[in-house]
Amino acid sequence: MVHSRTHIQFPHTGRRAAAGVAAGAILVAGTVAGLGTNAAQADPRYPDKTPTSVGYGGAVTSVDPEASKVGLKVLKRGGNATDAAVATAAALGVTEPYSAGLGGGGYFVHYDASTGEVKTIDGRETAPMAMPNNAFINPATKEPYNFTPELVTSGVSVGVPGTPATWESALEQWGTYSLGEALKPAARLASRGFIVDETFRQQTLDNQERFEAYTTTPELFLPGGDAPEVGSVFKNQALAKTYRMLGRTGMDAFYEGPIADEIASLVRNPPKSSTTDLPVPAGYMEASDLADYEALIQDPTHVSYRGYDVYGMAPSSSGGSTVGESLNILEQYDLSSMDDGAALHHYLEASALAFADRGAYLGDSAYVDVPLDDLLSDKFAAERACEIDPATAAEKPVAPGDVNNYDGKCDAPNPSGTPDEDTENRSTTNLTVADQWGNVVEYTLTIEQTGGSGMLVPGRGFLLNNELTDFSTVYEADDPNRIQPGKRPRSSMAPTIVLEGGEPFLALGTPGGSTIITTVSQMIFNRIDRGMTLPEAIAAPRASQRNTPEVTAEPEFIDSYGDDLAPYKHDLVPSGDQFTSEAQIGAATAIEFGPNGRLTAVSEPTRRGGGSALVVKPAPIIPPPEGGDDIGATKDAKQELNFSLTE
């Protein structure tokens, strides 16, 4: 049976971006930055990382150079932003299998240059219909399973994957490529392999105990009992075969064919190793849960911030609303006139207030009455801003605001609240794409924990998620994020597109669990309020206040701003040792849209091993004038390049 897996939650009035442009009809001049012709002929693999590129004609930025190169080739061959985003995401399923892939879900934000509309796809995983509300309680002890490694290494943590439906839906709505065309480069990449770096090897070793809890996973990721060596070539022929099959048949083969049966069977009967000490609890998924899955096409969240229009993900994600509320609170203050300590103090306090409201009100809007208009109201934000003491940090946790009773005026302070539970891992991955026609995609996708559930689908080459651990562990009737059959767990993913005068200004996103929200907010705050260039805004050290007594901060943030923040009494706690990946908050990608079509594509310079930002037609990176806030090629430089969209 063939049917659409897309449920449209708004009257669809748009059209496919660049619908009149046949794939491959336009060739874009230029070469991949950092990859010469001889190098490409000698070895097709592309390990070089480019944190910032400036140029024209389209751009792709992700955490991985192979994936970014795949997306760039799509753009250069006439594909649009959606085509390139799906191709890049599929490639990340090869090179970042512990963060993304067919077994996971995510959120897709699209700006259509032909209509000026921003629309989104909610591809979040769903709970099986047979899942009970006490699914995370160990029946032997009557206590909750330990989150890690017990609960995450399980069948009960696996949600119905939404990524395949998201890819198919995005291409149907806005793409020009077929699914087969979009998956073909990733299939080739999986077949020929990529060069293992230190991050991939370390992530594998970190997951060794969990992978060895199964009989299916070690053969691929731990051959001979060890992680692949740095510099070796990692191939995934099973995934290449899966991509090719799905490209021929469409995603019905995933949701209604043998793959659906295999996934459901694995979840209900995890292939537990006889040597593991982990409980590996079974789940409740049936093949019918996969057959019933739908990717939801819906309107974005929207707030206005200092003249910019900020669009993000609506529930089931809490990302768009919590970022939006944080910015609305910050807009009550003239942050640009403050010194670093004062500005950062207000950023941290606004985050705590927004997180208090997130915990109280956010959940899957199909199951919970989310007061989204109130949470994004300027009047509500003005009243919440009254809670910020300009001289000192409030005692945490702070209480949520009352969405049923606010007038935008400062009244008596609220009592203390309860902390917003954070069970989300800092894995996930993000990509940003812009094409020559002005279409933009911001896409965050994940399998949750680094390594997901640890359960590999044998013969298919992809890991299953542990996304259901984002539900609250203990069921409470008034908890908006309580377990319910068919429900999507609350997410913090926050892919964001910022417009200025109706035209793209910024597109940005990041992985990082619940720190996604604070990282996206901080990058916007850095760029707009602190006057940083986009590369500076991404590279700057990060801190995350999620309505807890302590502020999780990168060691460099404490070194740089600890003295400035000392008078405000924030308890800054290092996120990890300075030289370990645990110290890193997020791994962002972004594109800024400048004059004359100039694009500044940025990825992390160092976090998670650094990323890769590529443009179709590179231009010189010219330092900004003293006191300026711009980066990239000037108009004269563009003219000197004699740039053209045809060769």
C-alpha positions in Angstrom: 0.0 0.0 0.0 1.4 3.4 -0.9 0.2 6.5 0.9 1.6 9.9 2.1 3.3 9.9 5.4 2.9 13.7 5.7 0.2 15.3 7.8 -0.2 19.0 6.9 -1.2 21.1 9.8 -1.8 24.3 7.8 -3.5 25.2 4.5 -0.7 24.5 2.0 -0.4 27.5 -0.3 3.3 27.3 -1.3 4.9 25.5 -4.2 8.1 23.6 -4.7 11.1 26.0 -4.6 12.6 26.5 -8.0 9.9 24.2 -9.4 10.7 25.4 -12.9 14.4 24.4 -12.7 15.1 20.9 -13.7 17.7 19.1 -11.6 21.0 19.5 -13.3 19.8 22.3 -15.6 22.2 24.8 -14.1 25.9 24.3 -13.3 27.4 26.6 -10.8 31.0 27.6 -11.2 33.6 27.0 -8.5 35.4 24.2 -6.8 35.1 22.7 -3.3 37.1 24.9 -0.9 40.3 23.1 0.2 40.0 20.2 -2.3 42.2 20.5 -5.4 41.7 18.6 -8.6 44.8 16.4 -8.1 43.7 15.5 -4.5 40.3 14.6 -5.7 41.7 12.3 -8.4 44.2 10.7 -6.0 41.6 9.9 -3.3 37.9 10.6 -3.4 37.7 10.8 0.4 37.5 14.3 1.8 38.6 14.7 5.4 39.6 18.3 5.3 37.6 20.6 7.6 36.9 24.3 6.7 35.2 26.2 9.6 34.3 29.3 7.6 33.8 29.9 3.9 32.5 33.1 2.2 31.1 33.2 -1.3 28.1 33.0 -3.6 25.7 30.7 -5.3 24.8 28.5 -2.3 26.4 27.0 0.8 26.3 23.9 3.0 27.6 23.6 6.5 27.7 20.6 8.8 29.9 18.9 11.4 31.4 16.6 8.7 33.4 17.4 5.6 32.2 14.4 3.6 28.6 15.3 4.3 29.1 19.0 3.5 30.8 18.1 0.2 27.8 15.8 -0.7 25.4 18.7 -0.2 27.7 21.1 -2.1 27.8 18.8 -5.1 24.0 18.7 -5.2 23.9 22.5 -5.2 26.5 22.8 -8.0 24.5 20.3 -10.1 21.3 22.4 -9.9 19.6 21.0 -6.8 17.9 23.3 -4.4 18.4 23.7 -0.6 15.9 20.9 0.2 17.6 18.5 -2.2 21.0 19.3 -0.7 19.7 19.1 2.9 18.3 15.6 2.5 21.5 14.5 0.7 23.7 15.9 3.4 21.5 14.4 6.2 21.8 11.0 4.5 25.5 11.4 4.3 25.6 12.3 8.0 23.9 9.0 8.6 27.0 7.4 7.2 29.7 9.5 8.9 27.9 10.4 12.1 26.0 7.2 12.7 26.0 7.7 16.5 24.2 11.1 16.1 21.8 10.7 13.2 20.4 8.3 10.7 17.4 6.4 9.5 16.7 5.1 13.0 16.1 8.6 14.5 14.1 11.8 14.0 14.4 15.5 13.9 13.0 18.9 12.9 13.3 20.6 9.5 12.8 24.4 8.9 12.4 25.7 5.4 12.3 29.2 4.0 10.8 29.5 0.5 12.3 32.4 -1.5 9.4 32.3 -4.0 6.7 32.9 -1.3 8.7 34.3 1.7 7.1 31.6 3.9 8.8 29.7 6.6 7.3 26.2 7.2 8.5 23.3 9.3 8.4 19.5 9.4 8.1 17.7 12.8 9.8 14.4 12.3 10.0 13.6 16.0 9.8 9.9 17.0 6.6 8.6 18.6 5.8 6.2 21.5 4.3 2.9 20.5 0.6 2.7 21.0 1.0 -0.2 23.5 3.5 1.7 25.7 2.4 1.9 29.3 2.9 4.9 31.6 5.2 2.9 33.9 7.5 1.7 31.0 10.6 3.2 32.7 10.1 1.5 36.0 12.1 -1.7 36.7 9.5 -4.4 37.5 12.0 -6.2 39.7 12.9 -3.2 42.0 9.8 -1.0 41.4 12.2 1.9 41.0 13.1 3.8 37.8 15.9 2.2 35.7 19.1 4.2 35.9 19.1 6.5 32.9 22.5 5.5 31.7 23.5 2.9 30.7 20.4 0.9 31.7 17.4 2.8 30.2 19.2 4.1 27.1 20.5 0.6 26.3 17.1 -0.9 25.7 14.2 -1.6 23.4 11.8 0.4 25.7 13.7 3.6 24.9 13.2 3.3 21.1 10.6 5.5 19.4 9.1 5.1 16.0 11.7 6.7 13.6 10.7 9.9 11.9 13.8 10.7 9.8 12.8 8.7 6.7 9.4 10.3 6.6 11.0 13.7 7.0 13.3 13.2 4.0 10.5 12.0 1.8 8.1 14.7 3.0 10.7 17.5 2.5 11.4 16.4 -1.1 7.7 16.1 -1.9 7.0 19.6 -0.6 10.0 21.7 -1.7 12.5 19.5 -3.5 13.4 18.9 -7.1 15.3 15.7 -6.6 13.7 12.3 -6.3 14.4 10.3 -3.2 16.6 8.0 -5.1 18.7 11.0 -6.4 19.0 12.5 -2.9 20.1 9.2 -1.4 22.5 8.1 -4.1 25.6 10.2 -2.9 25.3 8.8 0.6 25.0 5.3 -0.7 28.2 5.8 -2.6 29.9 7.3 0.5 28.8 4.3 2.7 30.1 1.9 0.1 33.6 3.5 -0.4 33.9 4.5 3.2 35.3 7.5 5.1 38.4 8.2 7.0 38.1 7.5 10.8 39.0 10.5 12.9 39.7 10.7 16.7 36.1 11.8 17.5 34.6 8.7 15.7 37.0 6.3 17.4 36.5 7.8 20.9 32.7 7.8 20.5 32.9 4.2 19.6 35.1 3.3 22.6 32.8 5.3 24.9 29.9 3.1 23.7 31.8 -0.2 23.9 29.9 -1.5 26.9 26.5 -0.6 25.4 27.3 -1.9 21.9 28.5 -5.2 23.4 25.2 -5.5 25.2 23.8 -6.7 21.8 24.7 -9.5 19.4 24.1 -7.3 16.3 26.2 -4.2 16.9 29.8 -5.2 17.6 30.4 -6.8 14.2 30.1 -3.4 12.5 31.4 -0.9 15.0 33.7 -3.1 17.1 35.4 -5.5 14.7 37.8 -7.7 16.5 36.7 -6.2 19.8 38.1 -2.8 19.2 37.0 0.5 17.7 38.2 1.4 14.2 41.7 2.9 14.2 42.2 6.6 13.4 43.1 6.9 9.8 41.5 3.7 8.7 38.6 3.6 6.2 35.2 2.7 7.7 32.7 1.2 5.3 29.0 0.4 5.8 27.9 -1.8 2.9 24.6 -2.7 4.6 23.6 0.9 4.9 24.6 1.5 1.3 22.3 -1.3 0.3 19.5 0.1 2.4 19.8 3.5 0.9 19.7 2.1 -2.6 16.7 0.0 -1.9 14.8 2.9 -0.3 15.8 5.1 -3.2 14.1 2.6 -5.6 11.0 1.8 -3.6 10.3 4.9 -1.4 9.9 5.0 2.3 6.9 2.6 2.3 9.6 -0.1 2.3 10.8 1.3 5.6 7.4 1.8 7.3 5.4 -1.0 5.9 7.8 -3.6 4.5 10.3 -6.0 6.1 12.3 -3.2 7.7 9.3 -2.3 9.8 8.8 -5.9 10.9 12.5 -6.1 11.8 12.5 -2.9 13.8 9.4 -3.8 15.7 10.7 -7.3 16.4 14.1 -6.0 17.7 12.4 -3.5 20.0 10.1 -6.1 21.5 12.9 -8.7 21.7 16.3 -6.9 21.9 19.2 -9.1 20.7 20.8 -9.1 24.1 24.3 -10.6 24.5 24.7 -13.5 26.9 27.7 -11.7 28.4 26.2 -8.3 29.3 25.3 -7.3 32.8 22.9 -4.6 31.5 19.2 -5.4 31.8 18.3 -4.3 28.2 14.5 -4.0 28.9 12.2 -4.8 26.0 9.9 -2.3 24.4 6.4 -2.4 23.0 6.6 -1.4 19.3 4.5 -3.2 16.7 4.8 -3.0 12.9 1.5 -1.1 12.9 3.2 1.8 14.9 5.5 2.3 11.9 2.8 2.0 9.4 0.8 4.7 11.1 3.7 7.2 11.5 3.3 10.7 9.9 5.7 13.6 9.6 3.8 16.7 10.6 4.1 19.8 8.4 3.2 22.8 10.5 3.7 26.5 11.1 6.8 27.7 12.9 7.0 29.7 16.1 7.7 33.4 15.5 8.9 36.3 17.6 10.2 39.7 16.6 13.6 40.6 18.2 15.1 44.0 17.7 13.6 44.3 14.2 14.4 40.7 13.2 11.8 38.0 12.7 12.9 34.8 14.4 11.3 31.5 13.3 11.7 28.2 15.0 10.1 24.8 15.8 6.7 24.6 17.5 5.7 21.7 19.8 6.5 18.9 20.0 9.8 20.8 20.2 10.2 23.2 23.0 13.1 24.8 21.1 11.2 27.6 19.2 9.1 28.7 22.1 11.9 28.7 24.7 14.4 30.5 22.4 11.6 32.9 21.5 10.6 33.6 25.1 14.3 34.1 26.1 14.7 36.6 23.4 11.5 38.4 24.2 12.7 38.8 27.8 16.1 40.0 26.7 14.4 42.6 24.4 13.2 44.4 27.5 16.9 45.5 28.1 19.4 47.6 26.2 22.0 44.9 26.2 24.4 46.6 23.7 25.0 49.3 26.2 26.0 46.9 29.0 29.5 45.5 29.7 30.1 41.8 29.3 29.2 40.9 32.9 25.9 42.7 32.9 24.8 41.5 29.5 25.7 37.9 30.2 23.9 38.1 33.6 20.7 39.1 31.8 21.2 36.3 29.2 21.5 33.7 32.0 18.6 34.9 34.0 16.3 35.2 30.9 17.2 31.5 30.1 16.3 30.4 33.6 12.9 32.1 33.4 12.1 30.6 29.9 13.2 27.1 31.1 10.9 27.4 34.1 8.0 27.9 31.7 9.2 25.2 29.4 9.0 22.7 32.2 5.5 23.8 33.2 3.8 24.1 29.9 5.7 22.4 27.0 4.8 19.0 25.6 3.4 17.4 22.4 0.5 19.8 21.5 -1.5 16.8 20.2 -1.8 15.7 23.8 -1.2 18.8 25.8 -2.8 22.2 25.6 0.3 24.3 25.1 -0.3 28.0 25.7 2.1 29.0 22.9 0.6 32.4 22.2 1.0 33.4 25.8 4.6 32.0 26.1 5.6 34.1 23.1 3.6 37.2 24.1 5.6 40.4 24.5 3.4 41.3 27.5 4.1 38.0 29.1 7.8 38.4 28.5 7.7 41.9 30.0 6.2 40.6 33.2 8.7 37.7 33.3 11.5 40.2 32.9 10.4 41.8 36.1 11.9 38.8 37.8 15.5 39.7 36.8 17.4 41.6 39.5 20.0 43.6 37.5 22.4 43.3 40.4 22.3 39.6 41.4 21.2 36.2 40.2 17.9 34.9 41.5 17.8 31.8 43.7 17.2 28.8 41.4 15.0 27.2 40.4 12.6 30.0 39.7 8.9 29.4 39.4 7.1 29.4 36.0 4.9 32.4 35.1 1.2 32.3 35.2 -0.1 32.2 31.6 -3.6 32.8 32.8 -2.9 36.0 34.7 -0.4 38.5 33.4 -0.6 42.2 32.4 3.0 43.0 31.6 3.6 44.9 34.8 5.9 44.2 37.7 4.1 42.7 40.6 5.3 40.6 43.6 8.0 38.0 42.7 6.9 34.5 42.2 7.9 31.8 44.7 10.7 29.4 43.9 10.0 26.6 41.5 11.3 23.1 40.7 14.1 22.4 38.2 13.4 21.4 34.7 14.6 17.8 34.4 17.3 17.4 31.8 17.7 13.9 30.5 18.7 14.8 26.9 22.1 13.8 25.8 24.5 16.2 24.0 24.6 14.2 20.8 22.5 15.0 17.7 23.8 16.8 14.6 22.8 19.9 12.6 23.1 21.2 9.1 22.4 24.5 7.3 21.9 24.9 3.6 21.2 27.9 1.2 20.8 27.7 -2.5 21.3 30.0 -5.5 17.6 30.9 -5.5 17.6 32.1 -1.9 15.8 29.1 -0.4 17.1 28.1 3.1 17.0 24.9 5.2 17.9 24.6 8.9 17.7 20.9 10.0 18.5 19.3 13.3 18.4 15.5 13.4 19.3 12.9 16.0 19.1 9.4 17.4 19.4 11.0 20.9 22.2 9.5 23.0 25.6 9.2 21.4 25.0 5.8 19.8 21.2 5.9 20.3 19.9 2.8 22.0 23.1 1.0 20.8 20.9 -1.5 18.9 21.9 -2.0 15.3 19.3 -3.3 12.8 21.2 -6.3 11.3 21.8 -6.2 7.6 20.4 -2.6 7.4 23.4 -0.7 8.8 21.7 1.8 11.1 21.2 2.2 14.8 17.9 2.7 16.5 17.2 5.8 18.7 16.7 6.0 22.4 14.5 9.1 22.0 11.7 8.0 24.4 14.1 8.7 27.3 13.1 12.3 26.7 9.8 11.6 28.3 9.7 12.2 32.1 10.8 9.0 33.8 8.1 8.9 36.4 4.5 9.4 35.2 2.6 12.4 36.8 -0.8 13.3 35.5 -0.1 17.1 35.4 3.3 16.7 33.7 3.0 17.9 30.1 5.9 15.5 29.2 4.4 12.4 30.7 4.5 9.1 28.8 1.4 8.5 26.6 0.8 6.1 23.7 1.5 7.6 20.3 2.9 10.8 21.9 6.1 12.6 20.8 8.5 13.3 23.7 9.4 16.9 24.3 12.5 18.0 22.5 14.9 20.9 22.8 16.0 20.9 19.1 15.8 24.5 17.9 16.6 24.9 14.2 16.1 28.6 13.6 15.8 31.0 10.6 16.1 34.7 11.2 14.7 37.2 8.6 15.4 40.9 8.2 12.8 42.8 6.2 11.4 39.5 5.0 14.7 38.3 3.6 17.1 35.7 5.3 19.6 37.2 7.7 20.7 34.1 9.7 20.0 30.4 9.7 21.5 28.5 12.7 21.2 25.4 14.9 23.1 23.0 17.0 23.1 19.7 18.8 23.4 19.5 22.6 20.3 18.2 24.3 18.6 20.9 26.4 21.7 23.1 25.9 20.6 23.5 22.3 18.1 26.1 23.5 20.7 28.2 25.3 23.3 27.8 22.6 21.0 29.1 19.9 19.9 31.9 22.1 23.5 32.8 23.0 24.6 32.8 19.4 21.8 35.2 18.4 22.6 37.3 21.5 26.3 37.3 20.5 25.6 38.3 16.9 22.9 40.9 17.4 23.5 42.4 20.8 27.2 41.9 21.4 28.2 42.8 17.8 30.2 39.7 17.1 30.8 38.5 13.6 29.1 35.1 12.9 32.3 33.1 13.2 33.0 34.9 16.5 29.5 34.3 17.7 29.8 30.5 17.1 33.4 30.2 18.4 32.7 32.2 21.6 32.7 30.2 24.9 29.3 29.1 26.0 27.3 28.8 29.3 23.9 27.2 29.8 21.4 28.2 32.6 18.4 25.8 32.5 16.7 26.9 35.8 19.1 25.0 38.0 21.2 26.3 41.0 24.4 25.9 38.9 25.3 27.3 35.5 27.0 24.7 33.2 29.8 26.6 31.5 32.7 25.6 29.2 36.0 26.1 31.0 37.0 28.8 28.6 33.8 30.7 29.5 34.7 30.7 33.1 38.3 31.8 32.3 37.0 34.6 30.1 34.0 35.9 32.0 34.2 34.4 35.5 35.5 37.7 37.0 33.0 39.8 35.1 30.1 37.6 36.4 31.4 37.3 40.0 29.5 40.3 41.4 26.2 38.7 40.1 26.7 35.5 42.2 26.2 32.9 39.4 27.5 29.5 40.4 29.6 28.6 37.3 30.4 24.9 37.1 32.7 23.6 34.4 31.0 21.3 31.8 34.1 19.1 31.7 37.9 19.2 31.6 39.2 21.9 29.3 40.7 19.3 26.9 37.9 16.7 26.7 34.8 16.6 24.5 32.6 16.7 27.7 33.7 20.3 28.1 32.1 21.3 24.8 28.5 22.7 24.6 27.0 22.2 21.2 28.4 21.9 17.7 26.7 24.6 15.7 26.3 25.4 12.0 25.1 28.6 10.5 24.9 30.8 7.4 24.7 34.6 7.4 23.2 36.3 4.3 25.0 39.5 3.3 24.7 42.1 0.6 24.8 41.2 -3.1 24.1 37.5 -2.4 27.2 37.0 -0.3 27.0 34.0 2.1 29.1 33.5 5.2 28.9 29.8 6.0 30.3 28.8 9.5 30.8 25.6 11.4 32.6 25.0 14.7 36.3 25.6 14.5 37.2 23.1 17.3 34.1 21.7 19.1 33.5 18.0 18.3 36.5 18.0 16.1 35.5 20.9 14.0 33.0 21.1 11.2 33.0 21.9 7.5 31.4 25.0 5.9 31.5 25.1 2.1 30.3 27.6 -0.6 29.6 27.0 -4.2 31.8 29.9 -5.4 34.4 30.9 -2.8 35.4 34.5 -2.3 38.2 36.1 -0.3 37.6 36.4 3.4 38.3 40.1 4.0 38.7 41.3 7.6 36.0 43.7 8.7 36.9 47.4 8.9 37.9 48.6 12.3 34.8 48.9 14.4 32.8 47.0 11.8 30.8 43.8 12.3 30.9 42.3 8.8 33.0 39.5 7.3 33.5 38.4 3.7 34.0 39.8 0.3 33.2 43.4 -0.5 31.1 44.4 -3.6 34.3 45.2 -5.4 35.8 41.8 -4.6 32.7 40.2 -5.9 33.0 42.1 -9.2 36.7 41.1 -9.5 35.7 37.5 -9.3 33.4 38.0 -12.3 31.0 35.6 -10.7 28.5 33.9 -12.9 26.0 31.1 -12.4 27.0 29.5 -15.7 30.3 28.1 -16.8 
